[in-house]
Amino acid sequence: MNRKAELEENLREVKNKIASVADHEVVLVVVTKSFPASDVEILSQLGVCDFGENRDSEGAEKSKVVPATWHFQGQIQSNKLKSITSWASVIHSLDELRHFELIEKIAPHPLSIFLQVSLDGAHHRGGAKSEDLYELARAIENSSKHRLSGIMSVPPLSMDPARAYEQLQQIHMEFMREFPGATGLSAGMSGDYEMAISYGATHVRVGSSILGSRSPQR
Ligand SMILES: *Cc1c(COP(=O)(O)O)cnc(C)c1O
């Protein structure tokens, strides 16, 4: 099977699964990390308009080739923020106030921002503690330029995913009482996006189910 037929079939399957569980609108962000720009071009031709990257260098390169809505969901490094904010229009992984302060200074265009929350309070997979989200959220709400979209999480490997997503949904509902506009919930990857949607995810970040498995060194 050629690459286009393969991507088309995988994409159709993921979209069908999303449609079968979702009773609300869900944005599919196709995570293209470690895959070439040629795959992004094919997916763009197939109608995908949201792509996600974890690394600045890859996002910078591929976004030059394919105009789309580019999402950044990797760990933020201060020295990369200038570049990240030049190609990404959505950031899923903000978890430190100092990074937002830097974004305010250097971002060349308005960003939609998800706050990454850690469900185990540890920093293994990134994220702020749930009680620290509010200070961060207020800083974004006070900015006239950027928009607070909602919250994001990657469940800890040690945690039962259903329990993790249930807890995340609770955190999000409570958060929306103070920030009613922050309706986005970015949760769910290839292994668990259907479950995440059943717990309210509005944005799923799916890579390998569409593009295939990544080589481990990448
Ligand atoms: C890699 C990655 C994804 C996509 O993972 P798949 O399992 O390939 O779907 C989603 N979110 C984050 C934060 C990632 O690092």
The ligand as a MOL file (V3000), in Angstrom:
LIG
                    3D

  0  0  0     0  0            999 V3000
M  V30 BEGIN CTAB
M  V30 COUNTS 15 15 0 0 0
M  V30 BEGIN ATOM
M  V30 1 C 3.7370 12.0230 21.2150 0
M  V30 2 C 2.6380 12.7010 21.9090 0
M  V30 3 C 1.3070 12.5140 21.5120 0
M  V30 4 C 0.8960 11.5130 20.4390 0
M  V30 5 O 1.1530 10.2160 20.9040 0
M  V30 6 P 0.6550 8.9060 20.1130 0
M  V30 7 O 0.6530 7.8530 21.1680 0
M  V30 8 O 1.6260 8.6640 19.0350 0
M  V30 9 O -0.7050 9.1820 19.6120 0
M  V30 10 C 0.3350 13.2450 22.1580 0
M  V30 11 N 0.6270 14.1020 23.1540 0
M  V30 12 C 1.8850 14.3000 23.5780 0
M  V30 13 C 2.1510 15.2630 24.6790 0
M  V30 14 C 2.9310 13.5970 22.9740 0
M  V30 15 O 4.1750 13.7750 23.4200 0
M  V30 END ATOM
M  V30 BEGIN BOND
M  V30 1 1 1 2
M  V30 2 1 2 3
M  V30 3 2 2 14
M  V30 4 1 3 4
M  V30 5 2 3 10
M  V30 6 1 4 5
M  V30 7 1 5 6
M  V30 8 2 6 7
M  V30 9 1 6 8
M  V30 10 1 6 9
M  V30 11 1 10 11
M  V30 12 2 11 12
M  V30 13 1 12 13
M  V30 14 1 12 14
M  V30 15 1 14 15
M  V30 END BOND
M  V30 END CTAB
M  END
